[in-house]
Each structure stands twice: as C-alpha cells, then as structure tokens.
Amino acid sequence: MSPYYLGRLFKENTSRTPRSYLENIRVRKAVHLLKTTDLSIIDICYEVGFQSASSFYHAFQKQTQYTPQEYRKDFNYDL
C-alpha cells in the first residue's frame, strides 16, 4: 500500500489527514500536561513529540485559541 493511498483511506474514515490526527493527539496530551505538571512549556513541546517550539505554539493556538502560557495561566487549577 502506498503512503498516498493509505493517507486517502485514513482521511475517508476519519475526516482528517494522518498529520492532523496526530497533531490533535499531541495537543490534547500537552493540555493534560499543562494542567497536571509544572514541566516547562518547551519540555512539554518535546515530550508530546513536536520537533520545534514554533510548530507546537502554532498547533496549540490553532486548536485551543490560547497560547500554551495563556492556557496554563487560565486553566491550571491543580498546581
């Protein structure tokens, strides 16, 4: 099976590209870590699998409408 065909089948079944699907999982994990740990944002970025801080910030803000700092400040009640 070619990567193109696999990607097409994936999108037909999930309504998302494999990249978008994985990015969503990574951001959800980052949200959890922001709420439950005191790890630095850069550490969280790499812990969830992003290759750069800029790609992490862009994906996080696109999905949550907040920067990671804003999210931690506004939604972190546990720490």
PDB file of N, CA, C and O in Angstrom:
ATOM      1  N   MET A   1       0.854  -1.169   0.000  1.00  0.00           N
ATOM      2  CA  MET A   1       0.000   0.000   0.000  1.00  0.00           C
ATOM      3  C   MET A   1       0.901   1.233   0.000  1.00  0.00           C
ATOM      4  O   MET A   1       1.851   1.319   0.778  1.00  0.00           O
ATOM      5  N   SER A   2       0.601   2.158  -0.855  1.00  0.00           N
ATOM      6  CA  SER A   2       1.409   3.367  -0.947  1.00  0.00           C
ATOM      7  C   SER A   2       1.024   4.351   0.162  1.00  0.00           C
ATOM      8  O   SER A   2      -0.103   4.321   0.658  1.00  0.00           O
ATOM      9  N   PRO A   3       1.962   5.220   0.549  1.00  0.00           N
ATOM     10  CA  PRO A   3       1.636   6.233   1.560  1.00  0.00           C
ATOM     11  C   PRO A   3       0.472   7.130   1.123  1.00  0.00           C
ATOM     12  O   PRO A   3      -0.356   7.517   1.947  1.00  0.00           O
ATOM     13  N   TYR A   4       0.411   7.455  -0.147  1.00  0.00           N
ATOM     14  CA  TYR A   4      -0.671   8.296  -0.653  1.00  0.00           C
ATOM     15  C   TYR A   4      -2.022   7.598  -0.465  1.00  0.00           C
ATOM     16  O   TYR A   4      -2.978   8.201   0.022  1.00  0.00           O
ATOM     17  N   TYR A   5      -2.088   6.350  -0.849  1.00  0.00           N
ATOM     18  CA  TYR A   5      -3.342   5.608  -0.742  1.00  0.00           C
ATOM     19  C   TYR A   5      -3.744   5.432   0.722  1.00  0.00           C
ATOM     20  O   TYR A   5      -4.916   5.582   1.067  1.00  0.00           O
ATOM     21  N   LEU A   6      -2.785   5.117   1.571  1.00  0.00           N
ATOM     22  CA  LEU A   6      -3.072   4.990   2.995  1.00  0.00           C
ATOM     23  C   LEU A   6      -3.622   6.302   3.553  1.00  0.00           C
ATOM     24  O   LEU A   6      -4.594   6.299   4.308  1.00  0.00           O
ATOM     25  N   GLY A   7      -3.006   7.412   3.186  1.00  0.00           N
ATOM     26  CA  GLY A   7      -3.483   8.717   3.645  1.00  0.00           C
ATOM     27  C   GLY A   7      -4.896   9.004   3.164  1.00  0.00           C
ATOM     28  O   GLY A   7      -5.710   9.562   3.899  1.00  0.00           O
ATOM     29  N   ARG A   8      -5.180   8.622   1.934  1.00  0.00           N
ATOM     30  CA  ARG A   8      -6.519   8.828   1.385  1.00  0.00           C
ATOM     31  C   ARG A   8      -7.566   7.991   2.130  1.00  0.00           C
ATOM     32  O   ARG A   8      -8.648   8.483   2.449  1.00  0.00           O
ATOM     33  N   LEU A   9      -7.237   6.737   2.400  1.00  0.00           N
ATOM     34  CA  LEU A   9      -8.151   5.881   3.153  1.00  0.00           C
ATOM     35  C   LEU A   9      -8.357   6.397   4.575  1.00  0.00           C
ATOM     36  O   LEU A   9      -9.472   6.395   5.098  1.00  0.00           O
ATOM     37  N   PHE A  10      -7.269   6.836   5.184  1.00  0.00           N
ATOM     38  CA  PHE A  10      -7.351   7.373   6.535  1.00  0.00           C
ATOM     39  C   PHE A  10      -8.297   8.565   6.581  1.00  0.00           C
ATOM     40  O   PHE A  10      -9.153   8.656   7.461  1.00  0.00           O
ATOM     41  N   LYS A  11      -8.138   9.475   5.631  1.00  0.00           N
ATOM     42  CA  LYS A  11      -8.981  10.670   5.607  1.00  0.00           C
ATOM     43  C   LYS A  11     -10.442  10.312   5.329  1.00  0.00           C
ATOM     44  O   LYS A  11     -11.342  10.930   5.899  1.00  0.00           O
ATOM     45  N   GLU A  12     -10.689   9.348   4.484  1.00  0.00           N
ATOM     46  CA  GLU A  12     -12.062   8.927   4.203  1.00  0.00           C
ATOM     47  C   GLU A  12     -12.740   8.383   5.458  1.00  0.00           C
ATOM     48  O   GLU A  12     -13.942   8.565   5.647  1.00  0.00           O
ATOM     49  N   ASN A  13     -11.970   7.719   6.311  1.00  0.00           N
ATOM     50  CA  ASN A  13     -12.547   7.090   7.503  1.00  0.00           C
ATOM     51  C   ASN A  13     -12.553   7.971   8.739  1.00  0.00           C
ATOM     52  O   ASN A  13     -13.345   7.733   9.651  1.00  0.00           O
ATOM     53  N   THR A  14     -11.706   8.969   8.799  1.00  0.00           N
ATOM     54  CA  THR A  14     -11.621   9.803   9.999  1.00  0.00           C
ATOM     55  C   THR A  14     -11.939  11.272   9.748  1.00  0.00           C
ATOM     56  O   THR A  14     -12.075  12.048  10.693  1.00  0.00           O
ATOM     57  N   SER A  15     -12.058  11.654   8.493  1.00  0.00           N
ATOM     58  CA  SER A  15     -12.272  13.055   8.084  1.00  0.00           C
ATOM     59  C   SER A  15     -11.083  13.945   8.430  1.00  0.00           C
ATOM     60  O   SER A  15     -11.209  15.169   8.482  1.00  0.00           O
ATOM     61  N   ARG A  16      -9.937  13.328   8.665  1.00  0.00           N
ATOM     62  CA  ARG A  16      -8.710  14.062   8.981  1.00  0.00           C
ATOM     63  C   ARG A  16      -7.537  13.409   8.266  1.00  0.00           C
ATOM     64  O   ARG A  16      -7.560  12.218   7.954  1.00  0.00           O
ATOM     65  N   THR A  17      -6.518  14.210   8.016  1.00  0.00           N
ATOM     66  CA  THR A  17      -5.289  13.638   7.488  1.00  0.00           C
ATOM     67  C   THR A  17      -4.551  12.966   8.638  1.00  0.00           C
ATOM     68  O   THR A  17      -4.793  13.308   9.796  1.00  0.00           O
ATOM     69  N   PRO A  18      -3.663  12.025   8.356  1.00  0.00           N
ATOM     70  CA  PRO A  18      -2.887  11.423   9.442  1.00  0.00           C
ATOM     71  C   PRO A  18      -2.111  12.470  10.250  1.00  0.00           C
ATOM     72  O   PRO A  18      -2.013  12.371  11.473  1.00  0.00           O
ATOM     73  N   ARG A  19      -1.566  13.469   9.559  1.00  0.00           N
ATOM     74  CA  ARG A  19      -0.821  14.518  10.258  1.00  0.00           C
ATOM     75  C   ARG A  19      -1.720  15.305  11.207  1.00  0.00           C
ATOM     76  O   ARG A  19      -1.341  15.564  12.349  1.00  0.00           O
ATOM     77  N   SER A  20      -2.902  15.685  10.742  1.00  0.00           N
ATOM     78  CA  SER A  20      -3.845  16.427  11.568  1.00  0.00           C
ATOM     79  C   SER A  20      -4.302  15.596  12.772  1.00  0.00           C
ATOM     80  O   SER A  20      -4.430  16.113  13.882  1.00  0.00           O
ATOM     81  N   TYR A  21      -4.539  14.329  12.541  1.00  0.00           N
ATOM     82  CA  TYR A  21      -4.965  13.424  13.608  1.00  0.00           C
ATOM     83  C   TYR A  21      -3.891  13.324  14.695  1.00  0.00           C
ATOM     84  O   TYR A  21      -4.191  13.425  15.885  1.00  0.00           O
ATOM     85  N   LEU A  22      -2.654  13.128  14.282  1.00  0.00           N
ATOM     86  CA  LEU A  22      -1.549  13.027  15.228  1.00  0.00           C
ATOM     87  C   LEU A  22      -1.324  14.347  15.964  1.00  0.00           C
ATOM     88  O   LEU A  22      -1.062  14.358  17.167  1.00  0.00           O
ATOM     89  N   GLU A  23      -1.430  15.455  15.236  1.00  0.00           N
ATOM     90  CA  GLU A  23      -1.269  16.766  15.865  1.00  0.00           C
ATOM     91  C   GLU A  23      -2.313  16.983  16.954  1.00  0.00           C
ATOM     92  O   GLU A  23      -2.003  17.531  18.012  1.00  0.00           O
ATOM     93  N   ASN A  24      -3.540  16.559  16.702  1.00  0.00           N
ATOM     94  CA  ASN A  24      -4.607  16.684  17.688  1.00  0.00           C
ATOM     95  C   ASN A  24      -4.299  15.872  18.943  1.00  0.00           C
ATOM     96  O   ASN A  24      -4.509  16.353  20.057  1.00  0.00           O
ATOM     97  N   ILE A  25      -3.815  14.672  18.777  1.00  0.00           N
ATOM     98  CA  ILE A  25      -3.443  13.836  19.920  1.00  0.00           C
ATOM     99  C   ILE A  25      -2.336  14.508  20.718  1.00  0.00           C
ATOM    100  O   ILE A  25      -2.377  14.525  21.949  1.00  0.00           O
ATOM    101  N   ARG A  26      -1.348  15.061  20.026  1.00  0.00           N
ATOM    102  CA  ARG A  26      -0.236  15.725  20.712  1.00  0.00           C
ATOM    103  C   ARG A  26      -0.707  16.945  21.495  1.00  0.00           C
ATOM    104  O   ARG A  26      -0.263  17.161  22.622  1.00  0.00           O
ATOM    105  N   VAL A  27      -1.584  17.733  20.924  1.00  0.00           N
ATOM    106  CA  VAL A  27      -2.083  18.931  21.624  1.00  0.00           C
ATOM    107  C   VAL A  27      -2.925  18.525  22.828  1.00  0.00           C
ATOM    108  O   VAL A  27      -2.822  19.150  23.884  1.00  0.00           O
ATOM    109  N   ARG A  28      -3.753  17.498  22.695  1.00  0.00           N
ATOM    110  CA  ARG A  28      -4.543  17.030  23.845  1.00  0.00           C
ATOM    111  C   ARG A  28      -3.629  16.564  24.972  1.00  0.00           C
ATOM    112  O   ARG A  28      -3.907  16.835  26.140  1.00  0.00           O
ATOM    113  N   LYS A  29      -2.554  15.874  24.644  1.00  0.00           N
ATOM    114  CA  LYS A  29      -1.599  15.437  25.669  1.00  0.00           C
ATOM    115  C   LYS A  29      -0.917  16.659  26.302  1.00  0.00           C
ATOM    116  O   LYS A  29      -0.700  16.692  27.514  1.00  0.00           O
ATOM    117  N   ALA A  30      -0.584  17.654  25.486  1.00  0.00           N
ATOM    118  CA  ALA A  30       0.030  18.881  26.015  1.00  0.00           C
ATOM    119  C   ALA A  30      -0.920  19.593  26.976  1.00  0.00           C
ATOM    120  O   ALA A  30      -0.489  20.080  28.022  1.00  0.00           O
ATOM    121  N   VAL A  31      -2.193  19.657  26.636  1.00  0.00           N
ATOM    122  CA  VAL A  31      -3.190  20.266  27.526  1.00  0.00           C
ATOM    123  C   VAL A  31      -3.183  19.551  28.873  1.00  0.00           C
ATOM    124  O   VAL A  31      -3.183  20.191  29.925  1.00  0.00           O
ATOM    125  N   HIS A  32      -3.177  18.236  28.834  1.00  0.00           N
ATOM    126  CA  HIS A  32      -3.149  17.458  30.075  1.00  0.00           C
ATOM    127  C   HIS A  32      -1.898  17.784  30.893  1.00  0.00           C
ATOM    128  O   HIS A  32      -1.983  17.998  32.103  1.00  0.00           O
ATOM    129  N   LEU A  33      -0.747  17.822  30.238  1.00  0.00           N
ATOM    130  CA  LEU A  33       0.499  18.110  30.949  1.00  0.00           C
ATOM    131  C   LEU A  33       0.530  19.532  31.491  1.00  0.00           C
ATOM    132  O   LEU A  33       1.061  19.772  32.575  1.00  0.00           O
ATOM    133  N   LEU A  34      -0.035  20.474  30.747  1.00  0.00           N
ATOM    134  CA  LEU A  34      -0.091  21.855  31.244  1.00  0.00           C
ATOM    135  C   LEU A  34      -0.940  21.957  32.495  1.00  0.00           C
ATOM    136  O   LEU A  34      -0.640  22.743  33.393  1.00  0.00           O
ATOM    137  N   LYS A  35      -1.992  21.171  32.556  1.00  0.00           N
ATOM    138  CA  LYS A  35      -2.892  21.199  33.712  1.00  0.00           C
ATOM    139  C   LYS A  35      -2.348  20.442  34.911  1.00  0.00           C
ATOM    140  O   LYS A  35      -2.643  20.807  36.049  1.00  0.00           O
ATOM    141  N   THR A  36      -1.563  19.401  34.684  1.00  0.00           N
ATOM    142  CA  THR A  36      -1.225  18.491  35.775  1.00  0.00           C
ATOM    143  C   THR A  36       0.245  18.456  36.171  1.00  0.00           C
ATOM    144  O   THR A  36       0.607  17.772  37.129  1.00  0.00           O
ATOM    145  N   THR A  37       1.092  19.176  35.456  1.00  0.00           N
ATOM    146  CA  THR A  37       2.513  19.165  35.809  1.00  0.00           C
ATOM    147  C   THR A  37       3.047  20.582  35.869  1.00  0.00           C
ATOM    148  O   THR A  37       2.376  21.534  35.471  1.00  0.00           O
ATOM    149  N   ASP A  38       4.252  20.706  36.367  1.00  0.00           N
ATOM    150  CA  ASP A  38       4.921  22.002  36.320  1.00  0.00           C
ATOM    151  C   ASP A  38       6.093  21.969  35.341  1.00  0.00           C
ATOM    152  O   ASP A  38       7.020  22.772  35.448  1.00  0.00           O
ATOM    153  N   LEU A  39       6.048  21.039  34.386  1.00  0.00           N
ATOM    154  CA  LEU A  39       7.062  20.995  33.334  1.00  0.00           C
ATOM    155  C   LEU A  39       7.047  22.305  32.560  1.00  0.00           C
ATOM    156  O   LEU A  39       5.998  22.932  32.411  1.00  0.00           O
ATOM    157  N   SER A  40       8.208  22.716  32.068  1.00  0.00           N
ATOM    158  CA  SER A  40       8.241  23.923  31.247  1.00  0.00           C
ATOM    159  C   SER A  40       7.513  23.656  29.936  1.00  0.00           C
ATOM    160  O   SER A  40       7.346  22.508  29.525  1.00  0.00           O
ATOM    161  N   ILE A  41       7.094  24.707  29.304  1.00  0.00           N
ATOM    162  CA  ILE A  41       6.370  24.567  28.043  1.00  0.00           C
ATOM    163  C   ILE A  41       7.257  23.954  26.973  1.00  0.00           C
ATOM    164  O   ILE A  41       6.782  23.163  26.158  1.00  0.00           O
ATOM    165  N   ILE A  42       8.512  24.298  26.959  1.00  0.00           N
ATOM    166  CA  ILE A  42       9.444  23.695  25.991  1.00  0.00           C
ATOM    167  C   ILE A  42       9.584  22.204  26.257  1.00  0.00           C
ATOM    168  O   ILE A  42       9.596  21.409  25.317  1.00  0.00           O
ATOM    169  N   ASP A  43       9.690  21.816  27.517  1.00  0.00           N
ATOM    170  CA  ASP A  43       9.765  20.384  27.840  1.00  0.00           C
ATOM    171  C   ASP A  43       8.507  19.652  27.385  1.00  0.00           C
ATOM    172  O   ASP A  43       8.588  18.541  26.862  1.00  0.00           O
ATOM    173  N   ILE A  44       7.354  20.266  27.580  1.00  0.00           N
ATOM    174  CA  ILE A  44       6.095  19.661  27.139  1.00  0.00           C
ATOM    175  C   ILE A  44       6.080  19.542  25.619  1.00  0.00           C
ATOM    176  O   ILE A  44       5.657  18.524  25.072  1.00  0.00           O
ATOM    177  N   CYS A  45       6.535  20.567  24.956  1.00  0.00           N
ATOM    178  CA  CYS A  45       6.594  20.568  23.499  1.00  0.00           C
ATOM    179  C   CYS A  45       7.308  19.319  22.987  1.00  0.00           C
ATOM    180  O   CYS A  45       6.788  18.614  22.122  1.00  0.00           O
ATOM    181  N   TYR A  46       8.478  19.051  23.513  1.00  0.00           N
ATOM    182  CA  TYR A  46       9.256  17.893  23.059  1.00  0.00           C
ATOM    183  C   TYR A  46       8.714  16.580  23.622  1.00  0.00           C
ATOM    184  O   TYR A  46       8.812  15.540  22.970  1.00  0.00           O
ATOM    185  N   GLU A  47       8.156  16.621  24.804  1.00  0.00           N
ATOM    186  CA  GLU A  47       7.585  15.419  25.422  1.00  0.00           C
ATOM    187  C   GLU A  47       6.436  14.848  24.591  1.00  0.00           C
ATOM    188  O   GLU A  47       6.289  13.631  24.484  1.00  0.00           O
ATOM    189  N   VAL A  48       5.630  15.723  24.007  1.00  0.00           N
ATOM    190  CA  VAL A  48       4.483  15.253  23.226  1.00  0.00           C
ATOM    191  C   VAL A  48       4.827  14.996  21.764  1.00  0.00           C
ATOM    192  O   VAL A  48       3.976  14.535  21.004  1.00  0.00           O
ATOM    193  N   GLY A  49       6.065  15.287  21.357  1.00  0.00           N
ATOM    194  CA  GLY A  49       6.509  14.886  20.025  1.00  0.00           C
ATOM    195  C   GLY A  49       6.653  15.959  18.977  1.00  0.00           C
ATOM    196  O   GLY A  49       6.883  15.643  17.809  1.00  0.00           O
ATOM    197  N   PHE A  50       6.525  17.224  19.353  1.00  0.00           N
ATOM    198  CA  PHE A  50       6.755  18.274  18.364  1.00  0.00           C
ATOM    199  C   PHE A  50       8.258  18.444  18.162  1.00  0.00           C
ATOM    200  O   PHE A  50       9.045  18.259  19.090  1.00  0.00           O
ATOM    201  N   GLN A  51       8.640  18.796  16.947  1.00  0.00           N
ATOM    202  CA  GLN A  51      10.052  18.944  16.608  1.00  0.00           C
ATOM    203  C   GLN A  51      10.582  20.349  16.880  1.00  0.00           C
ATOM    204  O   GLN A  51      11.792  20.557  16.961  1.00  0.00           O
ATOM    205  N   SER A  52       9.678  21.303  17.019  1.00  0.00           N
ATOM    206  CA  SER A  52      10.116  22.672  17.303  1.00  0.00           C
ATOM    207  C   SER A  52       9.062  23.388  18.134  1.00  0.00           C
ATOM    208  O   SER A  52       7.879  23.047  18.108  1.00  0.00           O
ATOM    209  N   ALA A  53       9.521  24.382  18.863  1.00  0.00           N
ATOM    210  CA  ALA A  53       8.611  25.166  19.695  1.00  0.00           C
ATOM    211  C   ALA A  53       7.620  25.938  18.826  1.00  0.00           C
ATOM    212  O   ALA A  53       6.452  26.070  19.190  1.00  0.00           O
ATOM    213  N   SER A  54       8.070  26.441  17.694  1.00  0.00           N
ATOM    214  CA  SER A  54       7.165  27.227  16.849  1.00  0.00           C
ATOM    215  C   SER A  54       6.030  26.374  16.291  1.00  0.00           C
ATOM    216  O   SER A  54       4.891  26.835  16.223  1.00  0.00           O
ATOM    217  N   SER A  55       6.322  25.143  15.893  1.00  0.00           N
ATOM    218  CA  SER A  55       5.237  24.285  15.394  1.00  0.00           C
ATOM    219  C   SER A  55       4.283  23.914  16.527  1.00  0.00           C
ATOM    220  O   SER A  55       3.077  23.794  16.312  1.00  0.00           O
ATOM    221  N   PHE A  56       4.819  23.734  17.726  1.00  0.00           N
ATOM    222  CA  PHE A  56       3.980  23.448  18.887  1.00  0.00           C
ATOM    223  C   PHE A  56       3.042  24.626  19.185  1.00  0.00           C
ATOM    224  O   PHE A  56       1.835  24.437  19.343  1.00  0.00           O
ATOM    225  N   TYR A  57       3.597  25.831  19.261  1.00  0.00           N
ATOM    226  CA  TYR A  57       2.793  27.007  19.568  1.00  0.00           C
ATOM    227  C   TYR A  57       1.699  27.209  18.528  1.00  0.00           C
ATOM    228  O   TYR A  57       0.554  27.504  18.869  1.00  0.00           O
ATOM    229  N   HIS A  58       2.059  27.049  17.253  1.00  0.00           N
ATOM    230  CA  HIS A  58       1.089  27.248  16.183  1.00  0.00           C
ATOM    231  C   HIS A  58      -0.049  26.223  16.282  1.00  0.00           C
ATOM    232  O   HIS A  58      -1.221  26.592  16.216  1.00  0.00           O
ATOM    233  N   ALA A  59       0.287  24.959  16.437  1.00  0.00           N
ATOM    234  CA  ALA A  59      -0.731  23.903  16.519  1.00  0.00           C
ATOM    235  C   ALA A  59      -1.583  24.080  17.770  1.00  0.00           C
ATOM    236  O   ALA A  59      -2.802  23.920  17.716  1.00  0.00           O
ATOM    237  N   PHE A  60      -0.957  24.408  18.890  1.00  0.00           N
ATOM    238  CA  PHE A  60      -1.687  24.570  20.147  1.00  0.00           C
ATOM    239  C   PHE A  60      -2.682  25.715  20.035  1.00  0.00           C
ATOM    240  O   PHE A  60      -3.844  25.571  20.414  1.00  0.00           O
ATOM    241  N   GLN A  61      -2.233  26.843  19.520  1.00  0.00           N
ATOM    242  CA  GLN A  61      -3.113  28.008  19.425  1.00  0.00           C
ATOM    243  C   GLN A  61      -4.220  27.773  18.399  1.00  0.00           C
ATOM    244  O   GLN A  61      -5.348  28.227  18.590  1.00  0.00           O
ATOM    245  N   LYS A  62      -3.910  27.081  17.337  1.00  0.00           N
ATOM    246  CA  LYS A  62      -4.920  26.782  16.314  1.00  0.00           C
ATOM    247  C   LYS A  62      -6.054  25.929  16.892  1.00  0.00           C
ATOM    248  O   LYS A  62      -7.217  26.125  16.539  1.00  0.00           O
ATOM    249  N   GLN A  63      -5.723  24.995  17.767  1.00  0.00           N
ATOM    250  CA  GLN A  63      -6.729  24.090  18.309  1.00  0.00           C
ATOM    251  C   GLN A  63      -7.432  24.621  19.557  1.00  0.00           C
ATOM    252  O   GLN A  63      -8.603  24.310  19.779  1.00  0.00           O
ATOM    253  N   THR A  64      -6.745  25.409  20.369  1.00  0.00           N
ATOM    254  CA  THR A  64      -7.327  25.838  21.640  1.00  0.00           C
ATOM    255  C   THR A  64      -7.700  27.316  21.689  1.00  0.00           C
ATOM    256  O   THR A  64      -8.426  27.741  22.588  1.00  0.00           O
ATOM    257  N   GLN A  65      -7.219  28.092  20.746  1.00  0.00           N
ATOM    258  CA  GLN A  65      -7.403  29.543  20.721  1.00  0.00           C
ATOM    259  C   GLN A  65      -6.596  30.254  21.811  1.00  0.00           C
ATOM    260  O   GLN A  65      -6.793  31.445  22.055  1.00  0.00           O
ATOM    261  N   TYR A  66      -5.699  29.531  22.458  1.00  0.00           N
ATOM    262  CA  TYR A  66      -4.823  30.090  23.501  1.00  0.00           C
ATOM    263  C   TYR A  66      -3.386  29.711  23.197  1.00  0.00           C
ATOM    264  O   TYR A  66      -3.127  28.694  22.554  1.00  0.00           O
ATOM    265  N   THR A  67      -2.445  30.537  23.662  1.00  0.00           N
ATOM    266  CA  THR A  67      -1.059  30.103  23.658  1.00  0.00           C
ATOM    267  C   THR A  67      -0.896  29.129  24.827  1.00  0.00           C
ATOM    268  O   THR A  67      -1.729  29.120  25.733  1.00  0.00           O
ATOM    269  N   PRO A  68       0.138  28.328  24.824  1.00  0.00           N
ATOM    270  CA  PRO A  68       0.335  27.428  25.960  1.00  0.00           C
ATOM    271  C   PRO A  68       0.442  28.183  27.297  1.00  0.00           C
ATOM    272  O   PRO A  68      -0.073  27.714  28.312  1.00  0.00           O
ATOM    273  N   GLN A  69       1.103  29.340  27.300  1.00  0.00           N
ATOM    274  CA  GLN A  69       1.220  30.126  28.532  1.00  0.00           C
ATOM    275  C   GLN A  69      -0.143  30.601  29.009  1.00  0.00           C
ATOM    276  O   GLN A  69      -0.457  30.507  30.195  1.00  0.00           O
ATOM    277  N   GLU A  70      -0.950  31.110  28.089  1.00  0.00           N
ATOM    278  CA  GLU A  70      -2.282  31.576  28.457  1.00  0.00           C
ATOM    279  C   GLU A  70      -3.132  30.420  28.980  1.00  0.00           C
ATOM    280  O   GLU A  70      -3.873  30.569  29.951  1.00  0.00           O
ATOM    281  N   TYR A  71      -3.013  29.277  28.329  1.00  0.00           N
ATOM    282  CA  TYR A  71      -3.802  28.126  28.745  1.00  0.00           C
ATOM    283  C   TYR A  71      -3.431  27.713  30.164  1.00  0.00           C
ATOM    284  O   TYR A  71      -4.305  27.490  31.002  1.00  0.00           O
ATOM    285  N   ARG A  72      -2.144  27.614  30.425  1.00  0.00           N
ATOM    286  CA  ARG A  72      -1.697  27.218  31.767  1.00  0.00           C
ATOM    287  C   ARG A  72      -2.168  28.224  32.808  1.00  0.00           C
ATOM    288  O   ARG A  72      -2.626  27.836  33.883  1.00  0.00           O
ATOM    289  N   LYS A  73      -2.060  29.493  32.506  1.00  0.00           N
ATOM    290  CA  LYS A  73      -2.460  30.543  33.446  1.00  0.00           C
ATOM    291  C   LYS A  73      -3.968  30.519  33.704  1.00  0.00           C
ATOM    292  O   LYS A  73      -4.403  30.627  34.851  1.00  0.00           O
ATOM    293  N   ASP A  74      -4.760  30.377  32.648  1.00  0.00           N
ATOM    294  CA  ASP A  74      -6.216  30.484  32.768  1.00  0.00           C
ATOM    295  C   ASP A  74      -6.899  29.189  33.236  1.00  0.00           C
ATOM    296  O   ASP A  74      -7.975  29.247  33.832  1.00  0.00           O
ATOM    297  N   PHE A  75      -6.295  28.035  32.976  1.00  0.00           N
ATOM    298  CA  PHE A  75      -6.987  26.778  33.231  1.00  0.00           C
ATOM    299  C   PHE A  75      -6.280  25.852  34.197  1.00  0.00           C
ATOM    300  O   PHE A  75      -6.699  24.706  34.358  1.00  0.00           O
ATOM    301  N   ASN A  76      -5.245  26.299  34.832  1.00  0.00           N
ATOM    302  CA  ASN A  76      -4.481  25.439  35.714  1.00  0.00           C
ATOM    303  C   ASN A  76      -4.919  25.659  37.161  1.00  0.00           C
ATOM    304  O   ASN A  76      -4.473  26.597  37.823  1.00  0.00           O
ATOM    305  N   TYR A  77      -5.770  24.809  37.624  1.00  0.00           N
ATOM    306  CA  TYR A  77      -6.284  24.928  38.996  1.00  0.00           C
ATOM    307  C   TYR A  77      -5.608  23.963  39.951  1.00  0.00           C
ATOM    308  O   TYR A  77      -5.724  24.115  41.167  1.00  0.00           O
ATOM    309  N   ASP A  78      -4.889  22.952  39.412  1.00  0.00           N
ATOM    310  CA  ASP A  78      -4.327  21.912  40.247  1.00  0.00           C
ATOM    311  C   ASP A  78      -3.002  22.286  40.897  1.00  0.00           C
ATOM    312  O   ASP A  78      -2.684  21.798  41.982  1.00  0.00           O
ATOM    313  N   LEU A  79      -2.225  23.148  40.244  1.00  0.00           N
ATOM    314  CA  LEU A  79      -0.879  23.392  40.758  1.00  0.00           C
ATOM    315  C   LEU A  79      -0.820  24.553  41.715  1.00  0.00           C
ATOM    316  O   LEU A  79       0.251  24.876  42.229  1.00  0.00           O
TER     317      LEU A  79
END
